[in-house]
Amino acid sequence: MSRVAMALVTTVGMVAGALLPSASAEAAEVHAIDPDSIVITNVTAPGSPLLVRQVTQIDLDWSLQGLNASAGDTFSMQLPKTFQATAGVIDLKVAGSNESAGTCTLTPITSSAGPKLVCVLSDYVDTHDNVHGSLWIRVDAVAETTESTVSILVDGNPVIVSLPENSVIGPQDFGPVPSEPGKHGYWANSERSAIKWVVDFPGSFAGETNPLTIQDTFSDGLTLVESGTQAPEFTSIEATQAGWNAQNWVSVPSTQWALVPQDAHSFTATLQQPIQQDRIYRFSYVTSVNHPGNLVLGDVFNNTASLNGVVRSKTVEYKTVGGGNAQGDGRGGFVVVKENLNGDGAAEVPVATSYRVTATITEPGVRPAR
């Protein structure tokens, strides 16, 4: 035979899955979070002690170095019931690529435990060494504390973390007594499947007008909840700072007000006299999201109310619950490829001919010796 008809070419490169270990059969919990890296900050009022109903951010670093982690392994963090989380998913995105080192799921408070973050590693960790990154989540403070620290469970182990400004979580600040109409909106549940809207106005704003009329319009994709515990209602409270801080709202008799839908996305509410000048009135109602499973980050819902011609608007946005990143060192690998060669001896080599190639990788990314 004058020529070699077939040859084996050994190519060295960063080849995912080539002669590399596969994920373990049983997932394990790994201690990836650095407890000393956990920091709690006040997002609503940066540099100030945290108050109930303010948003706080929790930052941390994580690393798999020396842990022999595999795809499917997990790491976790559970917060005390001092905080409430919105349900959501966070990707540990690899910078400069479309890859992810894992996916983290944030779940709200349950009857027995606080919010929990569980991260499941992807097969990226099977093809990279020294995988590490950072992670952050945003939650609401929902309870006062008597200590300036909280206990967070990291992979089941308690870690003591300082609260913002090394201070306790204080009571909610309701601000001054409203002197003019205001409108507010927020997610009505942790699953973000409904939005609660509130219109506040002092009785003195209504004066002797009879009735006070609220014309309200809300975004497509929402449906007014007209019955049950989330049905629309008028309430009132004493128009003093002490009364406003106490937030002890009293229902207005149903015979004094009415709501008439105008179309699928608007209604008119009326409040009859007597409207007391020394009280603050609130009209509250809930709209359900028609297809909450279809929401994407950045979706915005608008709501506009006109009170006797005075217009107030509010938007509620579907925001991320957190973010994360990852990076790692790719492992070396090689692929064996059989290629056809030109030559007049090709027909003389049996199709089933096999070849042996011996290769040794001494360092990741280094061409093997043959």
C-alpha angles and dihedrals in degrees: 000000000000097000141021105257099194133032140181119231118198113206121195120204147111097299116170113229096006110138090330129135116271126227116284116262092238123043116233134198110245127198096238101144117092103225092203091057096062111113129176118205135178111247097179094052109014114211093019133103114268121261131195112277093022121124118247132189125217116201128189144164124230134191137180095197110138094002100102089223123181137193110289095031116125144210126192149188127199122197126209119256086259084090134052124206134201114233112255150131128247127195121214092224121203110228115246096013143066092246127111128205091209149323126256124204120204116202127189130240117299128201090267107029145029128253116304134206117202121183121198116200121231130218088270087087090057091061101038137060130212091026111183142143147144135271139194137186134186122221138164125251105234105169138044120243135208093208131063091226136058131206115239122188111229110191086337096310121112117244122185112224128184119241119231113298088002088277137128122260104263132207121284116278107225093183125222125331108276113258095183138022118294135182129209137178136186141158109283095210140021091251089061093227095129139033127215117214124196132192116192126187136161117247088237089064090063093047110171094333111134116225111013104218127209117191110193132189126183136185129278111264093049131097125199113242103225103177144032128038091327096051117130117274144173118226135170140204138191110279096231129103091246091050092045092050091049092055093202098157119194122207118248110229111267089230089066098059142037140191123210120186112226097189139327092297107031143049142173122233122191131195118199127212140292089078107169115230094211096057137076115230127209129194111194132179141159132232119199120220108244096215109014092169089064096055117122130192111280097030108143130200119202130204128183127187127188115201108195087325097317106120125213125176136190136180131204118202131203099233134180117267092216147321142237144186139198143189137178146167114266117235124235120251143157140218126213112217127185110215132188117242127202117244145112092256097062094099092055094063113086114240092232094056110136129205132201121223121184117198133171123197110208097178134010110273096012120124110254122242113250 
